[in-house]
Structures are given as structure tokens and as C-alpha cells.
């Protein structure tokens, strides 16, 4: 496993093709991917704004498919234990 950590911001979790590619890269163990609940909320909000045909339920399924179980509130400065890892 790599010692490098990469923060996936909302701008790379949406659009979906870029998110899919970066999730695939994370599976190679070249780096550890991390993100927060706030980042999830931002990309989901942007998708719903641009794609009114999608629902929050659909996006929540996507979010749940890519999230782990570690929790940390980034706003409290807990950067090494960011909320989600892949």
C-alpha cells in the first residue's frame, strides 16, 4: 500500500467518468484516496442542479458505493483521518 494520500475534491467526483477513472486508479494502490462528507454533499448538490432527472436517492446509492467507514471532520483539522477512504 502506498504512503501517498490524495484528496478527491468535488470537482473530481463529478463528472462521473473522471470519478470512475480516479476510483480505478485508487484500486492500484498507487495512493490512498480520501474525501469528506462535505465533499460528497458538494458534488451531489452540483449533480442535482445540472441533472434534475436524477434523485438524491440515486446519488446516495453512488455515494454509498464509493465510501468507506472512517470518520473525521475535516473542518476540525483532522486531515490524516479523512472521512472516507478507498
Secondary structure, DSSP 8 states (H G I E B T S, - for coil): --S-EEE--HHHHSSHHHHHHHHHHHTTTSSEEEE-HHHHHHHHHHHHHH-TTS-HHHHHHHHHHH--S----GGGT-GGG-SEE-
